[in-house]
Amino acid sequence: WKLINNESDIAINWSGGLHHARKEEASGFCFVNDIVLAILELLKYHPRVLYIDIDIHHGDGVQDAFYNTDRVMCVSFHKYGDGFFPGTGDIDEVGNSRGKYYSLNVPLMDGVDDKTYLDLFTTIIGQVITFYKPTCIVFQSGADSLQCDRLGCFNLTLRGHAKCLEFVKKYNIPLLVVGGGGYTIKN
């Protein structure tokens, strides 16, 4: 509520980030898509919400929920291919109807490191923010994209994750940060 009432410029829900659930079904350890519910509430007060997902898995439930609207732009950086769950998030998934070109997927290969990831992230997100002009940002920070995660295969460090968040924060746009996947306790 503080984010909606302009009492805070950032809100954090580390236990959230359940980006696979859909309206009609649970998926990928996610029973309720708290991100979609939060964005629907934010849309009552913000004309344009940017959703950024850095979990190793594609944010399919969020993308599907807003695939036909231009009020939410979804950008997901994730592993894609080789039967990797959820099997969605190809670069040709760009949205539909009024939402065409408001879904941007950045499929990545195993072993991506901080430098490569940050170069992509800052270039893409910088251009998206300039083009889309969001009035609020939701940032899903799944820890399964960190190195040594037992279900992940990226080579990102905590510092790399933090730099992504720092980059987004510098725009001074109201920001909701949620957790997400992570299957190794130390991450």
TAMOTA-V368632 format. One line per field, one symbol per residue. phi: phi as a letter, one per 40 degrees, with the letter a starting at -180 (. if undefined). psi: psi as a letter, one per 40 degrees, with the letter a starting at -180 (. if undefined). Layout:
phi=???
psi=???
//
This chain:
phi=.ccccfcacabbbcccgccccbdbacafgbcbcccccccdccccbbcabcbbbbcccdccccdccbcbbccbbbbbbacahfgcccgbhccccbhafcccgbbbbbcbcdgdbdccccdcdccccdccccccfccabbbcbdccccdgccbcacbcbdccdccccdcccccfbdbbbbcicibbdcc
psi=ddddefeiehihgdeafgediideiiifehdhgdddddddddedehdhhhhhheidihgddddddfdeieehhhhhhiiiifehheeifieegeiibeeheehhhghiiiehidddddddddddddddddddfieihhhhgheeeiieheeieifiiddddddddddddeefhhhhhiaaihehdd.
//
